[in-house]
Amino acid sequence: MLPVTPSRRLAAQASLIATPVLIAISTTFQPDFGGSTADRLGAVGSTQAAISAVTFLVSQLPLLVSFLAMGLLLVRAAPRLSAWGTSLGVLGCFAHAVYGGTSMLELVMARDESARSTYAALLDKMESSPVMIFAAVGVLSTVLGFLLLSIGLFRSRTGPVWVGPALWAFLLLEFVGGNFSDYAMYLSGLLLAIAFLALVPLFRATTEGALEPSYADQHS
């Protein structure tokens, strides 16, 4: 049993609930970014695009806490997967937050239609610069973080046994299926929400002030 303070328990539960909600809002309001960079700036100028960009950026904080929460659940049953999965997940959130800052800049650029061609040329240069390393690190680290932690949840039987496979399906739909269908993005968000909500009860308080035992411990 792992000691955990009430504030940490509340932070874990709140983050596991807030993360899929914020991601769902971001996905729902995300505009079509097809076409040229100038066209993208035009799309970014809408209120829906602003909501999507801001909620994605804000979601990185509860997602980071969610990674820490999953790592805490696994620190005893799968310490290596816990350490590596948590580290990669946190790195992914950091990189996404850095790159997400450029989205805030695009929101400002989109309001100045008279200089749109200039801003579009600047963004084209940025997309061929080292700044894009943060985008690549964000995606890769987030995927690997989710993968390692979901493997740990499945192997250790921490929580319902289907949570790990649900997170695998989420990764497949979010980072592969989204290239073929917009519906894959919505389905991936639903799977993430179901998986995270299934982990919330594991942070219930016990008389010893510890985390709930793993599913395997409860049924051994």
Backbone torsions as a table, in degrees:
resi	resn	phi	psi	omega
1	MET	NA	137.6	-176.6
2	LEU	-107.2	124.6	178.3
3	PRO	-65.8	138.9	178.8
4	VAL	-147.9	136.0	-177.7
5	THR	-77.6	157.6	177.9
6	PRO	-57.3	-37.3	-179.4
7	SER	-66.3	-39.4	177.8
8	ARG	-67.1	-40.9	179.2
9	ARG	-62.2	-43.4	179.1
10	LEU	-65.9	-40.8	179.0
11	ALA	-62.4	-40.9	179.4
12	ALA	-64.5	-48.1	-179.2
13	GLN	-63.1	-45.1	-179.6
14	ALA	-63.3	-39.9	-178.4
15	SER	-70.3	-38.9	178.9
16	LEU	-65.3	-25.4	177.0
17	ILE	-87.8	-43.3	-175.3
18	ALA	-69.2	-36.0	-175.8
19	THR	-57.0	-57.1	-179.1
20	PRO	-64.9	-29.4	178.3
21	VAL	-65.2	-48.1	-179.7
22	LEU	-65.1	-40.4	179.2
23	ILE	-65.9	-38.1	178.2
24	ALA	-63.5	-41.9	178.2
25	ILE	-63.6	-43.8	179.7
26	SER	-61.7	-42.0	-179.7
27	THR	-68.3	-40.4	-177.7
28	THR	-63.4	-39.2	-175.8
29	PHE	-94.8	1.2	-177.9
30	GLN	-68.8	125.0	-179.2
31	PRO	-80.8	174.0	175.6
32	ASP	-79.9	118.4	-177.9
33	PHE	-99.0	23.5	178.7
34	GLY	-71.2	164.2	178.9
35	GLY	93.9	-161.1	-176.7
36	SER	-77.9	172.8	176.9
37	THR	-64.0	-35.9	177.3
38	ALA	-63.8	-40.4	177.3
39	ASP	-63.0	-38.9	179.5
40	ARG	-64.6	-40.7	177.4
41	LEU	-62.3	-35.9	177.6
42	GLY	-64.6	-39.1	178.8
43	ALA	-70.2	-36.0	-179.6
44	VAL	-65.3	-23.4	-177.7
45	GLY	-71.3	-8.3	-179.0
46	SER	-80.0	158.8	177.7
47	THR	-64.3	-38.6	179.5
48	GLN	-60.9	-42.5	179.2
49	ALA	-63.6	-38.5	179.0
50	ALA	-63.8	-42.9	178.1
51	ILE	-61.6	-43.9	-179.9
52	SER	-61.6	-46.4	-177.6
53	ALA	-66.3	-43.3	-177.5
54	VAL	-68.0	-43.9	-179.3
55	THR	-67.2	-33.9	176.1
56	PHE	-64.1	-44.5	-179.5
57	LEU	-63.8	-45.6	-179.0
58	VAL	-65.3	-31.8	-177.6
59	SER	-63.8	-20.3	-177.1
60	GLN	-66.5	-28.6	178.8
61	LEU	-69.5	-54.1	176.8
62	PRO	-65.2	-29.2	176.5
63	LEU	-65.0	-40.8	177.2
64	LEU	-59.6	-45.3	179.0
65	VAL	-65.3	-34.7	178.1
66	SER	-64.6	-39.6	175.2
67	PHE	-61.2	-43.9	178.4
68	LEU	-63.2	-38.3	179.7
69	ALA	-64.3	-45.1	178.5
70	MET	-65.0	-38.2	176.9
71	GLY	-63.1	-38.3	178.1
72	LEU	-64.0	-38.2	178.6
73	LEU	-63.7	-28.9	-173.6
74	LEU	-102.2	-2.7	-171.1
75	VAL	-61.3	-27.9	178.6
76	ARG	-91.2	-44.8	-174.3
77	ALA	-78.2	-32.9	-177.8
78	ALA	-144.9	72.4	-172.5
79	PRO	-61.0	-38.8	-179.0
80	ARG	-70.1	-45.3	177.4
81	LEU	-63.6	-35.7	177.3
82	SER	-62.4	-48.7	-177.2
83	ALA	-65.1	-50.7	-177.4
84	TRP	-69.9	-42.4	-179.9
85	GLY	-63.2	-43.8	179.4
86	THR	-65.4	-44.8	-178.8
87	SER	-60.8	-45.6	-179.6
88	LEU	-67.6	-39.2	178.7
89	GLY	-62.6	-44.3	178.8
90	VAL	-64.5	-41.2	177.6
91	LEU	-61.6	-40.7	178.5
92	GLY	-62.3	-42.2	178.5
93	CYS	-64.1	-41.0	178.5
94	PHE	-62.2	-47.4	-178.6
95	ALA	-65.2	-39.8	178.0
96	HIS	-65.0	-36.9	179.0
97	ALA	-66.2	-40.5	178.1
98	VAL	-63.1	-49.2	-179.3
99	TYR	-68.2	-32.8	178.0
100	GLY	-62.3	-23.7	176.6
101	GLY	-62.4	-29.8	177.5
102	THR	-68.3	-27.9	177.1
103	SER	-65.9	-36.7	176.8
104	MET	-64.8	-36.5	177.8
105	LEU	-67.0	-38.6	178.8
106	GLU	-63.3	-34.6	177.8
107	LEU	-60.9	-39.0	178.3
108	VAL	-70.6	-42.4	-179.8
109	MET	-60.9	-39.7	-174.9
110	ALA	-63.6	-22.2	-178.0
111	ARG	-77.6	-19.7	-178.8
112	ASP	-100.4	85.5	-176.6
113	GLU	-65.9	-28.1	-177.1
114	SER	-66.5	-26.2	-178.3
115	ALA	-111.3	21.2	-174.7
116	ARG	-61.5	-40.0	-179.6
117	SER	-64.3	-36.6	178.3
118	THR	-67.5	-44.3	179.6
119	TYR	-66.2	-36.5	179.0
120	ALA	-63.1	-41.4	178.2
121	ALA	-64.8	-37.8	178.3
122	LEU	-65.6	-40.8	179.2
123	LEU	-67.5	-35.5	176.8
124	ASP	-61.7	-39.8	177.7
125	LYS	-67.3	-39.7	-179.7
126	MET	-62.6	-38.2	-176.8
127	GLU	-72.5	-9.1	174.1
128	SER	-111.9	18.1	-178.5
129	SER	-109.1	172.3	178.7
130	PRO	-61.8	-12.0	177.9
131	VAL	-57.5	-32.2	-177.2
132	MET	-68.9	-12.9	175.7
133	ILE	-60.8	-36.9	179.1
134	PHE	-63.4	-38.2	178.2
135	ALA	-64.7	-43.9	-179.6
136	ALA	-66.2	-43.1	178.3
137	VAL	-64.3	-38.0	179.5
138	GLY	-60.9	-48.0	-179.2
139	VAL	-67.1	-50.1	-175.9
140	LEU	-63.5	-45.9	-178.3
141	SER	-67.0	-39.0	178.7
142	THR	-64.2	-44.6	178.9
143	VAL	-61.3	-48.4	-178.9
144	LEU	-66.2	-37.4	177.8
145	GLY	-61.6	-48.8	177.3
146	PHE	-60.5	-42.8	-176.7
147	LEU	-62.9	-48.9	-178.4
148	LEU	-64.5	-43.3	-179.1
149	LEU	-68.6	-38.0	178.9
150	SER	-67.9	-35.2	174.8
151	ILE	-63.9	-42.2	178.4
152	GLY	-63.0	-42.1	178.3
153	LEU	-61.9	-41.4	-178.3
154	PHE	-70.6	-46.6	-176.9
155	ARG	-67.3	-36.5	-177.7
156	SER	-88.7	-5.3	-177.2
157	ARG	56.6	38.1	176.1
158	THR	-83.3	115.9	-173.5
159	GLY	80.1	-176.5	177.4
160	PRO	-57.1	142.6	-173.6
161	VAL	-64.6	-22.6	-176.8
162	TRP	-83.1	-7.2	-177.1
163	VAL	-62.6	-45.4	179.0
164	GLY	-57.3	-54.9	177.5
165	PRO	-59.6	-33.2	178.0
166	ALA	-64.1	-38.8	177.9
167	LEU	-70.7	-32.5	175.4
168	TRP	-64.6	-43.8	178.5
169	ALA	-64.2	-37.3	176.3
170	PHE	-59.1	-46.8	-179.9
171	LEU	-61.6	-42.5	-178.5
172	LEU	-63.8	-44.4	-178.6
173	LEU	-72.8	-40.2	-175.9
174	GLU	-68.9	-43.6	-171.6
175	PHE	-105.1	-7.7	176.6
176	VAL	-123.1	-53.2	-176.8
177	GLY	-62.1	-30.5	-179.8
178	GLY	-61.9	-19.8	178.6
179	ASN	-76.8	-14.3	-175.8
180	PHE	-113.8	-26.0	-177.8
181	SER	-153.1	138.2	176.8
182	ASP	-68.2	-27.6	-179.0
183	TYR	-66.6	-26.8	179.4
184	ALA	-61.9	-34.8	179.8
185	MET	-65.8	-40.6	179.6
186	TYR	-68.7	-40.4	179.6
187	LEU	-66.7	-37.1	178.9
188	SER	-64.5	-40.0	177.8
189	GLY	-63.8	-37.3	178.1
190	LEU	-65.6	-42.3	178.9
191	LEU	-64.0	-40.4	178.4
192	LEU	-63.0	-43.2	-179.8
193	ALA	-62.4	-44.4	-179.3
194	ILE	-63.5	-44.3	-178.6
195	ALA	-65.0	-45.6	-179.3
196	PHE	-66.1	-40.4	179.5
197	LEU	-64.7	-30.0	178.0
198	ALA	-69.6	-22.1	179.4
199	LEU	-87.5	-19.0	-177.7
200	VAL	-56.6	-44.7	-178.9
201	PRO	-63.1	-18.8	-179.7
202	LEU	-69.2	-13.3	179.7
203	PHE	-102.0	21.2	173.3
204	ARG	-67.3	149.0	178.4
205	ALA	-76.8	144.4	172.6
206	THR	-115.3	174.1	-178.5
207	THR	-63.3	-24.1	179.6
208	GLU	-91.7	0.1	-178.4
209	GLY	70.2	32.9	-177.2
210	ALA	-117.3	170.5	175.8
211	LEU	-70.5	154.3	174.6
212	GLU	-62.0	144.6	176.3
213	PRO	-65.1	159.1	-178.9
214	SER	-66.5	164.1	179.4
215	TYR	-59.5	-38.9	-180.0
216	ALA	-64.7	-40.0	179.1
217	ASP	-63.7	-37.5	-177.0
218	GLN	-70.5	-25.2	-175.8
219	HIS	-115.6	18.7	177.3
220	SER	-86.9	NA	NA
